[in-house]
Amino acid sequence: MSDSEKKVTDMQGRYMQAVAEGHQRDDAGWQSCRIVLTTERLVLVADGKLTVPLADIDEVGERYDVNQRAAGVASYLGLHVGDDVVLVSGAEHDEFETDFYHACLNGEVLFVDHPAVEGGVVQGTDWTKARIRITDDDIRLALADGERVVIERDDIGEVEEDERQAAGEERRVIEVEHSQGETSVETHITGGEYDLSVLWQVLEEGVERNRADLDLGPVEEQVVMALHSGVSPFEIPDFVDSEVEDIEAIYDRLIELDVIEVVRERTEVEMTARGRSVAGETMGEQ
């Protein structure tokens, strides 16, 4: 190990060689192994030792269920290395994934357009270089002009991709919707194919944290869209033409579903007999 190479994680896990030299291995099985991840390579130690330099990984892909043994494992990383595909699952897989993303992406330079869209309005901002850092909780982008963009991993609404002119040439662009303060924004990111394939997995994992089959009713959907568009919570009853009590019930359900959260509570009050007495005495003294 060179002086610049640092160990990132060391844990137990398993791996499967799903494709070898371009040939899909339908009979492939999982091998228990020790997983050693550094800033430069992934080493899988079983009866022998399989070393994968991070620089040799072409793509970090989605599931590659080559057979039922692969399909039976809930979480793994699919690593495309030349004509090979290796599936890796850590004993603490969420921790391993974050460590892997950290090793692959931290310090890499990408191109960022932020905010490309703010509150639903295209901003017309320029592409700028940014250095990326992945943590357990967020994705941090340090832009060349000194601005810092933080995308919380549990605050990613939607992720889409497109092919278009970006940073001077035709590129794959990832568009990620998240919040900035109380405003919905989109940050657009492009760069090398490998970096984007890793980043896509990070963002998709964030989307999965928030994706749910909520089965909302028509009024509930109107409320969600109105809030997303910037309508004040206090204006929602008039906006969707519903009674205040009905909207409060919808808020309670949406809070329970983790669709919205309470920022500040407004207390509704009415006068008691003692209050009316105090008010009367005060008015009589004036």
N, C-alpha and C positions, 0 to 999 in steps of 0.2 A: 504494500500500500504506500503510495507516495505521500509526501508531507502535506500536500494540499487536499488529499482524499480523506474524508471523514465518515465514520460509521454513523448511519442514521437510525437503524433499528436492527434488532436481532431477536427473532421469535420463532416458535414452532409453526408449522403449517403443512401444506401439501401442494403438489403441482402435477400437471398432466401435460404431456407432449401431444397436443391435439393434431398438429400437422408437422410432418418431418420431411424436409427437402421437397415440399410441394405436394406430398401425398397425405391425404386425410387418413388418420388412424382410427378407424371405427372401433377397434378393440382396445383403445388406450384406456389406461386406468390411472387412478390417483396414487401418487407415491408420497408417503409422509417424509417430511424434510425439515431441515433447519433453514430458515430464511435470513440471510444476511444482506442488508441493503446499505450501500454507501452512497456518497454523492456522485460516484462514477459507475457503479456496477451493481447488479443483482446476482447474488450467489445462492444457489439452491443445493444444499448438501444432503444427500441421501446415501445410497451405497457408493455412488460416485459423486461428482461435483459438476453442476451445470452453471457456467458463468455467462451472464448476459450483460455486456457493456450497455449502459443507458444510451450511449450515442448510437448504438446499432439498432435500437428499437425504432421501427418505421411508424408504428401506430399503436395506440392503446385503444383497443376496440371494445365493442359491446359484447354481449354473451356469444360464445362460440360453442354451442351445445352439440359437440361432435357425436355424442351417444348419450344413453340414459345415465351413465355415471356422471357425466358432466352436468346434465340437466338437473340431477338430484342435489347439486350443491347450490345453495341460495345465493352466495356472493363469491365472486372471483374476478380477477383482472385478466383480460385476454391480451397478451402481448404478441404483436406481429413483428417478427425479426427475420427479414429476408423471406425465404420460402418456408419458414417455420412459424408455428403458433404455439405458444406456451401459456397454459392457464395456471394462475397462482392464487391460492386462497390462504390467508393468514389465520392463525388461531383467533386473534383479535383483529378481524378483518377491517373494520372501520378505521382502526388505528393504523393498520398497515397501509390502507389506501391513502390516508392523509400523508403518511410518511413518504409514500412513493411519489405522490404529487409534489410534495415538498422537494424531494431529491431531484425530480425531473425539471421543475419549473422555476424554483426559487432563483432569482437573479437574472432570469432570461429577459431579453428585451423584445417587446411586442409593440404594435401600433394601436393607439386607442383614440376613439372619437367620443368625447364625453363633455356634456351630455348630448348625445345625438338627437334624443327626443326628450322633452321635459313637459310633463302634464299633457301629453298627447300632441305636442307641437314640435315639429322638426326645427332644430336650432341652427343648422348650417355651420357647425363648428368644424375646425380643421383636424386632420389626423396628426397626432404627435407621438413620439416615442415614449415608452413607459417601461419601467422595470417592475416585474411581478413578484409577489411573495404570497405563498399559501400558508395559512395557519389552520388550527382546528376550527376556528369560528368564522373566518372571513378570507376574502381574496383582496389583497392590497395592491394597488397600482400607483407607483410613484412616477408622475408625469414629468417630462423634461422641463416644463416651466415652473416646477416646484409644487404644483397642486397634487394632492393625494386623494385617490378615489378608493373607498372601502365598500366592497360588496359583501354583505353578511350572507353566509352560506345558508342560513335558515330564512332568508328574506328574498329569495329568488323566485319571481313569479313565473316567467316564461323564458325559454331559450330557443332561438331560431337561428338558421344560418342562410347565407345567400352568397352568390357569386357576382361580384361587381367590381368596378374601379375603386380602388382604395389605396392610399399612400403611393399613388403614381403608377399602379399597374392592376391588372385583373387578379383579384384575390378572393379566397374564401373568407367571409366575414361572419363572426359570431355576434348575434344581437341578444343582449341579456337585459331583461326588465327587472328592476329592483327599486328600492325607495331611497330617497335622499331627503332626510328630514321627514316631512309629511307629504312629499311630492313623489309621484311615480316618474321614474326616468328610465331611459335606455342608454346603456353603454355599449358601443360597438368596438369589437376587438379583432385584429387580424395579425398574421405573422407566419412563421414556418408551419408546414403541415403537421409535423410531429408535435410541436408545442400546442397547436390548436386541437389536435386529437386528445391530448392529455387534458387540456382546459375544458373541452367539451364534456369529458367524463366528470370532472369536478362540478361543473354547472348542472349537468343532468342529475347528479346525486343530490344537489341542492333542491332542484325542482321536485324530485321524488319525496323529499322531506315534507313538502307542502301540498303535494298532489293528493286529492281525495275525491271520491264519488259522493258529493254532498247532497245530491237530489234536492236542489233548492226549488222553491215554488216561484211563480212568476213575479210576485211582489218582492220576494227576497232577492231575486236576480236583479230587479230594478234598483233596489236599495244598494246592492253591491256595486253595480255599474255607476250609480250616481255618486257614491262615496269615492270610487276610483277616479271619477271625472272632476273631483274637487268640490262637490256640493257639501255645504256644512251639514253636520249631523243634525243640527237644530232645524234646518230647512227641509230635511227629507220628507216629513209628513206632507207638506204642501206640494213638494216636487213630485211625489208619487201618488198624491191624492188619497192619503190614508189617514186614519185617526192616530193621534199621538200614542195612545195606549197600544195600538196594533204594531206601530213601529218600535216601541220599547220592547215588546215581546219578540220581534224579529231581531233586534239588537242582542237580546239575551241569548237567543238561539245561535246567532252568528259568533258571539263571544265563546259559547260552549264548543262550537265547531272550530275555533281558533282561526276564523276568517277575519275577524276584527279584534282589537284589544281596547281596553279602557285607557284613555289618556288623562281625562279629568272628569270627575263626576259633578253634575250640577244638582244641588239639593233643592227640592221643592218644599216650601213651607206654607203653613197657614197659622193664623193667630189663635191662641188659646184664650180662655176667659181671663187668665192673669195677664196675658199680653194686651188684651183690649183694655184692661184696667190701667196698666202702666201707660199705655198710649194716651188714654183719656186724661190721666194726671199730668202727663208731660204737655199735652195740648193746653190744659187749663193753666199751666204755669207760664205759657208763652204769651 
